[in-house]
Each structure stands twice: as C-alpha cells, then as structure tokens.
Amino acid sequence: MAPEVTNEQKYYHIKTDVYSFGRLINHLFFFPKCLILDDKKDGQMNLEIKNKLYYQLANLIKDCVKFDPDRRIEMTQVRSQLEKI
C-alpha cells in the first residue's frame, strides 16, 4: 500500500496506482528475493542487479515507488519504459 494511504492522509491519486504497480512488478519478477526498497529513501535499491532486463525493471520499480507521490513517474512513462524493455 502506498505511503500516502497508510499515513491516513486520505490522498489517493493515479500516482498511488503507480506505486502499487511498482510493488507488483517487484514481487512478480524478484520473488522470493524481492528488491529491498527503502521507501523513505525514494526507493533506493539495496540489491545488485546484473541481468540487463532485471536492471531495467529495477529502475522502473525505483521510479514507481518513490515515497513522495509528486516524485513518482506518470503511468504514461511506465508504459513507455515497458515498451523499451
């Protein structure tokens, strides 16, 4: 769940869905060793990714799960990045 929802700010926006999408991709591609993401440090990755595909996905995840919703990418940017991958 996005930080803005769990912090009871009652702030729900498309960027909340972007956050959820990032978490979903994280679990789909990196489970059981999901990336360790520190939300308070803007999705800083603490796991070395060597495979190019996983590296690109990890960067997409990082862009989706930034703590501040205003710093998250737009869903159109998510689509563009996925098309490139």
N, C-alpha and C positions, 0 to 999 in steps of 0.2 A: 504494500500500500504506500502511496506517495506520502512524503513527509508532511505536505500541507494538509492532507486529510487526517493523518494520525495526530497532528498537533491541534486538532479541533479548530482550525482556522476557518473551517467551512468554505474553503476556497477550492472550487472544482472547475477545472478548465481543460481544454484539449491537451494541455501540457501534462496534466495528471495522467491522461491516457498514454502519452509518450513515455512517461516514467514506467507505467505498468508494462508497456510493450518492451522496454529495455530490460526489465526484470524477467519477462517471459523468455526473451531471446537468451538471456544469461542462463536460465535453467534448461532450456532446450538444447543448447549447444555445449554447455560446460558442466552439466550434471554428471556425476555426483560431485565433481570438484568445481563448483560454481566459482566464478571470479569473486575474489574478496573485494568488495567495493565499500569504500568508506564514504557514505552519503555526505557527511559533514565536510569532506574534503573534495567535493564535486566529483564523486565517482572515481577517485584516484585508484588506479589498478595496482594491486599488490601481487600479481601473478605474472610471470614471464610467459609471453605467448610467442612461440616460434613459428608456427604454421601461419602462412600468409592469410588464409581465409579466416582463421581464428583471430588473427591480429586485427583484421579489418572489422570483424564482428565485435571484438572487444572495444575498439574505438567507437563504434556505433553505440554500443551499450553505455560507454562512458558519457557520450553526448546526450543520451536519453535520461540518465539517472542523476543529473546534477541536482543538488539539494534545492537550489533556488529555481523555481519554475520558469522565471524570466530568462534564465541562462540555458535552459534546455532547447534543443533544436525543434523545429517545426516538423509536423508529420510529413509534409511535402519533402523536407530534407531527408527524412528517414527513408522515404520511398526512393529518392534519387541515389542515396548511398547503397541501398539494397540492390538497385538495378546495376550499379557499378560492380558490386561484389559478384 
